Amino acid sequence: MSEAGDQSAVRVVITRLVGLACALWWLPVNAQATNTYQWEQVDQCRIIAKRLERLRCFDQLFDTPVALNGQNHEADKPKAWMLAYPKSRAEDNLTPDLNESDSGKDAWVTLPALPLGDVDSPVLVMSCMDEISRVQLALPKPLIDARISVSVAQGQREYWRSDDEGVVFSSAQGLPAIELMKRMAQQRKVTLRSNSETVDGLQFDTVALQAALRPLRQRCRW
């Protein structure tokens, strides 16, 4: 090959190497700019005070798949919510409803709130699951609060924590839940007091609660 041909080939190689180097240099710079923008967006989501709005912000930022409006994804609901709103639940049954698992190891009592004009009422779920006592409040629609303060049967104000969906609020488990069930069973009607407008004033007919709780007492030994 002539000297001119060698020089031409060398220039082609050098040109390609320079082009590759520029491309490799641009990739991390571009990725860094993208990452910086995303972190700025993350910081904006983090300062949102309301929990569900904050979650929606993160969903939009990271393009998280969400359920379409009108779709009913009951499988995504917490277990306590599924127990409170079974498909076979009678809307007019306002007395404690005792249920047991197929194995017989677990038992739970559901107690809908007295009518307030809504078709779906909040439901108290009292249970002994895996030998742990629980008191939970299931709601037909989610609340954005991560926790709410609740006072039951003239007891002390307690904080009930929300699940990830905002449709179930739980009191402390174990002994606090047992004491709570005992207090409610001594009343003919229980009224909840709360800093949440949705929960404050909810009333429950507890006349038959004492007998309904007997299977829970046996399983959780209280």
Backbone as a ProteinNet text record, in pm:
[ID]
protein_1_A
[PRIMARY]
MSEAGDQSAVRVVITRLVGLACALWWLPVNAQATNTYQWEQVDQCRIIAKRLERLRCFDQLFDTPVALNGQNHEADKPKAWMLAYPKSRAEDNLTPDLNESDSGKDAWVTLPALPLGDVDSPVLVMSCMDEISRVQLALPKPLIDARISVSVAQGQREYWRSDDEGVVFSSAQGLPAIELMKRMAQQRKVTLRSNSETVDGLQFDTVALQAALRPLRQRCRW
[TERTIARY]
85.9	0	88.6	48.7	127.9	126.5	220.5	227.1	102.3	50	-72.5	-189.2	-193.7	-302.2	-292.5	-170.3	-152.3	-199.6	-165.6	-205.4	-357	-418.6	-565.1	-631	-578.1	-634.9	-618.3	-501.5	-476.4	-574.5	-599.8	-693.3	-833.9	-874.7	-1006.8	-1017.4	-912.2	-911.9	-917.7	-835	-832.2	-968.2	-1030	-1162.2	-1264.3	-1262.4	-1357.8	-1332.8	-1204.3	-1171.2	-1216.9	-1196.6	-1239.8	-1392.1	-1462.4	-1608.5	-1656.3	-1591.9	-1628.9	-1602.4	-1489.1	-1455.4	-1557.1	-1599.6	-1699.8	-1832.1	-1868.4	-1994.1	-1988.2	-1875	-1859.6	-1857.2	-1800.2	-1796.8	-1936.1	-2015.8	-2149.5	-2245.3	-2231.1	-2324	-2326.8	-2211.2	-2218.1	-2264.5	-2227.3	-2271	-2422.3	-2476.7	-2621.8	-2693.2	-2637	-2697.2	-2692.4	-2579.1	-2566.3	-2670	-2692.5	-2792.5	-2932	-2960.1	-3090.3	-3107.7	-3002.1	-3009.1	-3027.5	-2957.5	-2970.5	-3113.4	-3173.4	-3312.2	-3406.4	-3383.6	-3470.8	-3460.5	-3339.9	-3324.4	-3392.1	-3389	-3460.9	-3610.7	-3662.3	-3803.3	-3836.8	-3745.3	-3764.9	-3777.4	-3690.3	-3696.1	-3829.5	-3882.5	-4011.7	-4123.8	-4114.1	-4215.5	-4205.8	-4083.7	-4063.1	-4121.1	-4130.1	-4177.4	-4329.7	-4398.5	-4545	-4594	-4676.6	-4718.3	-4819.4	-4913.3	-5019.8	-4969.3	-4993.7	-4931.3	-4971.3	-5101.6	-5145.2	-5101.3	-5101.4	-5052.4	-4903.2	-4829.7	-4686.6	-4661.9	-4742.7	-4729.8	-4761.7	-4864.5	-4898.5	-4785.3	-4719.1	-4605.8	-4494.3	-4461.7	-4358.6	-4401.8	-4530.6	-4580.8	-4562.6	-4593.6	-4578.8	-4432.2	-4347.2	-4205.1	-4139.3	-4169.7	-4105.4	-4194	-4303.3	-4391.9	-4439.6	-4481.2	-4530.7	-4668.4	-4691.1	-4825	-4927.4	-5039.4	-5146.6	-5275.5	-5370.7	-5498.3	-5577	-5644.3	-5728.6	-5855.2	-5910.3	-6034.9	-6143.8	-6219.9	-6329.5	-6292.1	-6162.2	-6121.7	-6123.4	-6161.2	-6172.6	-6068.5	-5955.4	-5848.2	-5857.2	-5953.9	-5972.4	-5856.1	-5787.9	-5676.5	-5564.1	-5558.6	-5454.2	-5488.6	-5610.9	-5653.5	-5595.1	-5576.2	-5525.9	-5622.9	-5570.5	-5653.1	-5771.1	-5747.5	-5855.9	-5968.3	-5934.3	-6037.1	-6118.4	-6051	-6120.8	-6215.1	-6173.4	-6260.1	-6380.7	-6358.9	-6466.4	-6570.2	-6525.3	-6616.3	-6618.8	-6659.5	-6673.4	-6788.1	-6781	-6884.5	-7021.7	-7022.5	-7150.1	-7207	-7142.1	-7185.6	-7323	-7409.3	-7542.7	-7534.7	-7584.5	-7574	-7653.1	-7761.7	-7848.1	-7810.9	-7700.6	-7658.3	-7567	-7619.2	-7543.4	-7502.2	-7512.7	-7471.2	-7337.1	-7263.9	-7134.7	-7147.5	-7060.9	-7062.6	-6934.8	-6948.6	-6833.8	-6795.7	-6665.8	-6614.3	-6492.3	-6468.6	-6352.6	-6283.1	-6150.9	-6075.4	-6103.6	-6069.5	-6093.9	-6019.9	-5902.5	-5824.8	-5879.9	-5961.3	-6015.4	-5921.4	-5801.1	-5703.6	-5731.1	-5783.9	-5808.1	-5957.6	-5991.1	-6131.2	-6135.1	-6243.2	-6257.7	-6405.1	-6428.8	-6563.9	-6567.6	-6665.6	-6683.7	-6810.3	-6801.1	-6913.4	-6927.3	-7024	-7043.6	-7093.8	-7056	-7105	-7253.3	-7321.8	-7463.1	-7479	-7589	-7606	-7591.1	-7517.9	-7502.7	-7544.3	-7621	-7666	-7586.4	-7472.8	-7390.7	-7426.6	-7407.9	-7435.6	-7333.7	-7205.9	-7099.3	-7055.4	-7066.2	-7028.1	-6889.3	-6815.4	-6691.8	-6721.7	-6623.1	-6642.6	-6529.8	-6566	-6467	-6435.5	-6307.7	-6264.2	-6183.2	-6237.1	-6168.1	-6128.5	-6002.3	-5956.6	-5852.2	-5839.1	-5726.2	-5666.1	-5557.8	-5490	-5348	-5311.7	-5177.5	-5151.2	-5258	-5252.4	-5215.2	-5247.4	-5224.9	-5358.5	-5391.2	-5517.9	-5502.7	-5605.9	-5602.5	-5739.5	-5738.8	-5859.8	-5828.7	-5910	-5884.9	-6014.9	-6001.6	-6116.1	-6097.3	-6188.5	-6184	-6277.5	-6230.7	-6307.2	-6339.2	-6457.8	-6491.8	-6409.8	-6362.9	-6280.8	-6154.4	-6042	-5915.7	-5906.6	-5831.6	-5794.5	-5648.2	-5612.3	-5474.5	-5385.4	-5445.2	-5366.9	-5285.9	-5161.2	-5078.2	-5119.8	-5176.4	-5230.6	-5336.7	-5425.6	-5530.8	-5537.7	-5584.6	-5605.1	-5747.5	-5763.5	-5894.3	-5913.2	-6031.8	-6070.8	-6195.8	-6192.3	-6301.7	-6353.8	-6484.5	-6549	-6489	-6472.2	-6421.7	-6280.7	-6208.8	-6070.7	-5975.4	-5848.1	-5747.2	-5735.8	-5692	-5672.6	-5551.1	-5568.4	-5461.5	-5441.1	-5325.5	-5297.9	-5312.1	-5395.3	-5415.2	-5343.5	-5263.3	-5181.2	-5251.4	-5225.1	-5286	-5201	-5266.7	-5194.6	-5149.3	-5084.2	-5034	-5145.6	-5263.5	-5374.1	-5459	-5448.1	-5529.1	-5670.6	-5698.5	-5835.4	-5849.7	-5739.9	-5744.8	-5657.8	-5715.6	-5640.5	-5639	-5520.3	-5502.3	-5457.1	-5516.7	-5469.8	-5345.5	-5286.3	-5173.4	-5220.3	-5134.9	-5169.9	-5147.5	-5196	-5171.1	-5254.7	-5190.4	-5262	-5344.8	-5292.6	-5376.9	-5504.7	-5495.2	-5614.1	-5711.2	-5658.5	-5744.2	-5820.2	-5749.6	-5815.1	-5921.4	-5893.3	-5989	-6115.9	-6099.9	-6216.4	-6296.5	-6228.4	-6298.5	-6384	-6328	-6403.2	-6525	-6506.9	-6619.6	-6729.2	-6688.9	-6787.4	-6871.7	-6825.8	-6901.3	-7005.5	-7006	-7098.1	-7211.1	-7322.2	-7432.1	-7416.6	-7351.2	-7321.9	-7188.5	-7104.9	-6972.1	-6964.8	-6912.6	-6891.9	-6743	-6690.9	-6550.2	-6532.5	-6428.3	-6390.4	-6252.9	-6239.8	-6116.3	-6091.5	-5966.1	-5932.9	-5965.7	-6008.1	-6049.9	-6201	-6245	-6388.3	-6460.5	-6390.9	-6452.6	-6481.2	-6395.3	-6405	-6480.3	-6465.2	-6526.9	-6679.1	-6734	-6878.4	-6933.9	-6849.2	-6898	-6952.2	-7068	-7131.6	-7150.3	-7138.5	-7149.3	-7238.5	-7325.7	-7413.5	-7333.6	-7301.6	-7215.9	-7290.3	-7422.8	-7501.6	-7460.2	-7438.6	-7406.7	-7257.4	-7175	-7031.5	-6966.2	-7010.5	-6949.8	-6949.8	-7064.2	-7074.3	-6997.1	-6998	-6930.2	-6779	-6725.1	-6580	-6528.6	-6618	-6574.7	-6474.9	-6497.2	-6399	-6263.1	-6261.3	-6134.1	-6059.8	-6134.6	-6072.3	-6012.1	-6081.7	-6031.8	-5903.2	-5898.8	-5782.5	-5661.4	-5686.1	-5574.9	-5554	-5631.8	-5612.8	-5619.5	-5730.1	-5749.5	-5888.4
-120.1	0	123.9	230.5	351.9	426.7	520.9	601.3	686.4	736.9	817.4	733.7	607.1	518.7	488.2	467.5	441.1	559.9	679.3	798.5	815	784	793.6	694.9	573.2	471.7	512.1	569.4	613.1	722.4	817.3	925.7	871.8	767.6	708.1	646.3	573.5	509.7	613.2	719.7	824.5	892.2	918.6	982.9	898.3	767.1	677.4	670.8	667.6	663.1	790.5	904.4	1030.9	1033.3	983.7	978.4	888.9	771.7	679.8	741.3	808.8	872	979.9	1057.4	1161.4	1100.9	989.1	923	869.4	806	752.4	863.4	976.9	1089.8	1146.4	1152.3	1211.4	1126	991.8	903.4	928.5	925.9	950.3	1091	1190.1	1327	1336.6	1274.2	1276.6	1200.4	1082.5	1003.1	1078.1	1148.3	1224.4	1336.1	1402.3	1508.3	1453.1	1334.1	1271.3	1233.9	1174.4	1134.7	1255.9	1364.5	1486.1	1538.7	1536.6	1582.9	1493.6	1359.9	1267.7	1289.2	1310.3	1330.7	1459.5	1560.7	1683.9	1657.4	1573.5	1538.1	1455.6	1365.7	1285	1375.2	1476.6	1569.1	1643.1	1677.3	1745.5	1654.4	1524.6	1429.7	1410.2	1407.2	1377.5	1484.6	1608.5	1716	1727.8	1644.7	1646.1	1586.1	1657.7	1615.5	1502.3	1506.2	1406.3	1276.4	1165.6	1038.1	987.6	984.8	930.8	1019.7	1151.4	1241.8	1220.8	1194.6	1167.7	1039.7	936.1	810.8	831	910.4	936.5	1009.5	1100.1	1172.2	1075.6	981.9	882.8	791.4	754.6	670	738	867.1	940.4	957	979.8	1000.8	876	760.5	635.9	552	613.2	546.2	411.8	411	288.1	254.9	129.6	93	105.8	170.3	186.6	134.2	105	51	157.3	117.9	208.1	238.3	357.3	393.2	295.9	253.9	162.1	17.8	-12.4	-149.4	-177.3	-298.5	-335.7	-441.7	-399.9	-492.8	-530.9	-612.7	-651.3	-735.7	-804.9	-889.5	-806.7	-676.6	-589.5	-534.6	-554.7	-501.6	-584.9	-523.2	-596.3	-706.4	-803.8	-917.3	-871.9	-777.9	-730.9	-668.4	-599.9	-540.3	-648.9	-754.1	-865	-934.5	-944.5	-1005.4	-916.1	-785.7	-692.1	-680.7	-696.2	-678.2	-801.1	-915.5	-1033	-1011.7	-1080.1	-1061.6	-1106.3	-1195	-1249.1	-1172.9	-1061.1	-988.6	-926.4	-946.1	-886.4	-741.9	-649.6	-507.2	-469.9	-545.6	-508.3	-578.6	-654.4	-724.4	-633.6	-577.2	-482.5	-542.4	-675.6	-745.2	-812.7	-846.6	-912.4	-1041.9	-1057.8	-1175.5	-1255.5	-1374.7	-1458.8	-1545	-1551.5	-1633.8	-1710.8	-1826.5	-1908.1	-1952.7	-1969	-2017.7	-2165.3	-2215.1	-2356.1	-2448.8	-2406.2	-2489.1	-2484.1	-2382	-2366.1	-2296.7	-2261.9	-2199.1	-2050.2	-1985.4	-1841.5	-1812.1	-1701.8	-1658.7	-1506.6	-1452.8	-1308.3	-1269.8	-1151.6	-1096.8	-965.4	-950.9	-825.6	-756.7	-625	-547.9	-417.2	-409.6	-286.4	-172	-51.7	66.6	85.7	146.9	177.5	274.3	263.1	341.8	491.4	553.3	698.6	757.3	680.5	727.4	672.1	607.2	549.9	404	358.8	218.4	128.9	163.2	85.2	154	83	138.3	89.4	166.6	115	-8.5	-95.4	-222.5	-243.5	-272.5	-313.8	-461.3	-493.8	-632.9	-667.8	-756.8	-805.5	-949.6	-982.9	-1114.6	-1174.7	-1305.9	-1380.5	-1456.1	-1404	-1461.9	-1499.1	-1623	-1669.7	-1644.8	-1659.4	-1640.9	-1498.3	-1402.8	-1261	-1188.4	-1113.9	-1040	-906.6	-872.6	-748.7	-681.7	-549.2	-470.2	-375	-381.4	-301.2	-239.2	-125.6	-57.6	-54.5	-120	-121.9	-15.2	54.6	164.3	135.4	175.5	152.5	238.3	354.7	443.6	480.1	496	521.2	660.6	668	795.2	822.1	948.7	982.2	985.9	976.5	985.8	858.9	875.3	760.2	699.5	780.9	732	830	779.5	863.4	835.1	932.3	909.7	861.7	761	700.2	678.3	711.8	682.2	595.4	482.2	384.7	360.7	362.3	330	409.7	539.6	631.7	596	524.2	490.1	600.3	577	674.9	684.2	799.1	820	739.8	662.9	580.8	617.3	579.9	602.7	471.8	474.3	358.6	386.2	290	308.3	255.6	323.1	285.8	181.3	102.5	13.4	95	29.6	101	156.2	95.3	136.9	247.4	267.2	368.2	324.8	192.8	144.1	63.8	39.6	-33	39.7	66.5	127.7	30.6	8.4	-95.4	-36.2	-85.7	-50.4	-133.1	-110.5	-193.9	-338.2	-433.7	-575	-629.7	-751.2	-820.2	-766.9	-742.5	-700.3	-572.8	-468.1	-349.4	-380.8	-468.6	-507	-586.2	-672.3	-751.1	-659.3	-563.2	-469.3	-387.3	-353.9	-277.2	-358	-484.9	-570.5	-591.5	-605.8	-622.5	-500.5	-381	-258.6	-246.6	-277.6	-266.8	-366.9	-487.2	-591.4	-557.5	-463.3	-423.2	-315.7	-266.7	-160.2	-216.2	-146.4	-182.2	-113.7	-1	70.9	142.5	134.3	195.2	308.1	422	536.5	567.1	578.6	612	763.2	809.6	949.7	958.5	1049.8	1053.8	1194	1220.4	1345.6	1338.4	1220.6	1203	1221.5	1308.6	1332.4	1206.7	1122.6	999.9	901.8	899.3	800.9	855.5	983.5	1042.1	1028.3	971.7	957.1	825.1	737.9	607.1	529.6	467.4	392.5	246.2	158.5	14.7	-48.2	-136.6	-210.4	-326.3	-318.3	-418.7	-503.2	-507.6	-584.8	-731.6	-787.8	-930.5	-957.2	-856.4	-872.3	-967.2	-965.5	-1050.5	-1196.9	-1245.6	-1385.9	-1411.5	-1315	-1333.7	-1344.1	-1281	-1281.5	-1408.9	-1496.3	-1614.9	-1701	-1730.5	-1809.4	-1741	-1607.7	-1536.2	-1550.9	-1543.6	-1559.2	-1698.5	-1798.2	-1935.3	-1954.1	-1899.6	-1920.5	-1839	-1717.8	-1633.1	-1636.5	-1721.9	-1751.8	-1627	-1556.3	-1444.5	-1447.8
0	0	0	-70.9	-80.2	51.6	63.8	186.2	203.6	90.4	97	145	101.5	144.1	291.5	341.5	484.9	568.2	524.9	599.7	601	486.6	479.2	573.4	579.2	668	813.5	845.3	982	1021.6	926.9	956.8	983.4	908.2	928.1	1066.6	1106.5	1237.9	1348.6	1331.9	1433.6	1444.9	1329.8	1330	1404.3	1379.9	1446.4	1597	1634.6	1776.7	1847.4	1781	1839.9	1855.6	1752.2	1759	1871.7	1888.5	1995.8	2132.2	2145.1	2272.6	2308.6	2209.2	2234.8	2278.8	2213.7	2250	2391.8	2427.8	2562.7	2666.6	2630.6	2724.1	2745.3	2639.5	2647.9	2729.9	2722	2792	2942	3011.5	3156.3	3191	3106.3	3132.7	3121.7	3015.5	2996.1	3107.3	3145.2	3252.4	3384.4	3406.6	3530.7	3536.4	3422.8	3419.6	3446.9	3388.2	3410.7	3556.9	3615.6	3756.3	3847.4	3816.3	3896.8	3892.8	3773.3	3759.5	3838.8	3830.1	3902.8	4053.1	4104.1	4247.9	4291.7	4206.3	4239	4248.1	4156.2	4159.7	4284	4322.6	4443.2	4565.4	4574	4687.3	4691.3	4573.7	4569.3	4618	4585.5	4632.7	4784	4834.2	4976.4	5067.3	5021.1	5108.3	5108.3	5029.2	5029.3	5160.1	5232	5366.5	5363.3	5270.7	5267.7	5205.5	5276	5241.2	5103	5073.5	4945.2	4829.3	4850.8	4746.7	4724	4832.3	4819.8	4740	4767.8	4693.4	4545.9	4517.1	4376.9	4305.6	4376.7	4318.7	4279.8	4369.2	4338.6	4224.3	4221.5	4112.8	3977.7	3972	3846.6	3808.9	3907.5	3880.6	3824.1	3884.4	3842.5	3750.8	3703.9	3607.9	3660.8	3788.6	3850.6	3796.6	3753.6	3704.6	3816	3786.5	3884.4	3825.4	3915	3869.6	3794.9	3690.1	3614.5	3692	3671.9	3738.8	3700.9	3803.5	3776.4	3797.9	3803.6	3827.4	3976	4012.9	4153.6	4185	4239.7	4270.7	4417.5	4452.4	4591.9	4641.8	4550	4592.2	4653.1	4619.9	4673	4810.3	4855.5	4984.1	5098.1	5216.4	5333.4	5375.6	5448.7	5491	5576.1	5666.8	5753.6	5672.4	5564.4	5479.2	5410.4	5364.4	5299.1	5397	5523.3	5624.6	5654.2	5650.1	5683.5	5573	5449.4	5336.3	5245.5	5298.3	5210.9	5113.1	5001.3	4899	4948.1	5046.8	5094.2	5213.6	5252.3	5372.6	5352.2	5450.3	5446.2	5493.7	5414.6	5446.9	5572.1	5600.8	5713	5842.6	5843.3	5964.1	6045.5	6153.5	6234.8	6368.8	6380.9	6502.5	6478.4	6585.3	6567.9	6488.2	6390	6303.4	6327.7	6385.3	6417.7	6298	6269.1	6159.7	6207.8	6147.9	6181.6	6053.7	6061.4	5946.5	5924.7	5807.2	5775.8	5871.9	5916.1	6008	6150.1	6179.8	6314.2	6410.5	6365.1	6454.1	6473.9	6372	6377.4	6384.5	6449.7	6457.5	6457.7	6402	6398.5	6403.5	6456.3	6467.4	6390.7	6303.3	6230.4	6279.8	6294.9	6348.6	6270.6	6178.8	6100.9	6188.4	6151	6222.2	6194.5	6289.7	6270.2	6153.1	6080.1	5956.1	5978.4	5885	5885.9	5751.6	5675.5	5545.3	5429.5	5457.7	5351.7	5329.8	5205.5	5174.1	5243.5	5230.1	5292.6	5421.2	5531.5	5660.7	5699.4	5779.4	5838	5922	5935.8	6005.8	6106.1	6230.7	6330.1	6309.5	6308.3	6295	6419.1	6502.1	6621.5	6595.6	6618.2	6574.3	6666.5	6654.6	6709.1	6592.2	6537.1	6421.2	6461	6435.3	6473.2	6621.3	6701.3	6846.1	6886.4	6802.3	6831.3	6823.5	6928.5	6932.3	6860	6782.2	6704.5	6705.5	6702.5	6679.7	6565.1	6460.2	6341.4	6291.1	6227.6	6168.4	6017.6	5945.5	5799.2	5744.5	5641.8	5583.2	5437	5391	5250	5155.1	5203.6	5121.8	5199.7	5131.4	5201.3	5261.9	5371.3	5432.3	5400.4	5392.4	5359.3	5482.8	5602.4	5726	5749.3	5793.9	5827.4	5960.5	6048.1	6174.4	6223.4	6308.4	6365.7	6515.1	6591.4	6734.3	6754.9	6840.7	6863.7	7012.8	7061.7	7198.8	7194	7266.3	7262.4	7403.5	7418.7	7546.2	7661.6	7640.7	7742.3	7789.2	7705.9	7738.7	7696.1	7719.8	7682.4	7530.5	7485.4	7342.6	7296.3	7190.3	7134.7	6988.1	6936.3	6794.7	6717.8	6617	6530.1	6398.8	6356.4	6236.8	6112.2	6001.9	5874.5	5802.6	5718.1	5627.8	5506.8	5411	5294.2	5206.2	5212	5126.5	5189	5319.6	5386.2	5415.7	5404.8	5426.6	5555.4	5626.5	5753.9	5855.8	5973.1	6083	6200	6256.6	6358.1	6490.3	6597.9	6731.3	6761.3	6877.3	6918.1	6935.5	6901	6908.9	7049.4	7070.8	7196.7	7311	7425.2	7545.9	7527.5	7459.8	7439.1	7361.5	7262.5	7185.7	7271.9	7358.3	7448.2	7543.2	7604.3	7695.4	7622.9	7498.8	7420	7394.2	7358.9	7334.6	7462.9	7575.5	7703.1	7735	7713.9	7742	7651.5	7524.7	7431.7	7465.2	7510.9	7541.5	7663.7	7745.6	7864.5	7834	7710.7	7672.1	7585.6	7585.3	7494.9	7358.8	7360.1	7236.3	7252.8	7151.4	7156.9	7054.5	7099.2	7010.6	7002.3	6881.6	6862.4	6860.3	6928.9	6923.1	6858.5	6762.6	6685.3	6631.1	6594.8	6526.9	6377.9	6331.9	6192.9	6181.9	6093.1	6076	6028.6	5953.4	5903.1	6015.4	6115.5	6223.6	6344.3	6371.3	6490.6	6486.9	6595.1	6605.8	6556	6501.7	6457.4	6577.2	6559.5	6667.4	6627.1	6728.5	6705.4	6811.8	6769.4	6860.9	6920.1	7048.6	7112.7	7216	7207.9	7304.3	7303.2	7184.6	7172.4	7158.6	7183.2	7160.3	7259.7	7384.3	7487.2	7444.6	7399.2	7357.4	7229	7137.9	7009.5	7025.6	7130.7	7151.2	7217	7263	7336.4	7257.4	7129.3	7053.6	7043.1	7039.6	7035.2	7166.9	7277.8	7409.9	7424.3	7375.1	7385.7	7305.8	7186	7099.5	7143.4	7191.3	7234.9	7386	7454.4	7597.5	7686.3	7674.9	7767.2	7827.7
[MASK]
++++++++++++++++++++++++++++++++++++++++++++++++++++++++++++++++++++++++++++++++++++++++++++++++++++++++++++++++++++++++++++++++++++++++++++++++++++++++++++++++++++++++++++++++++++++++++++++++++++++++++++++++++++++++++++++

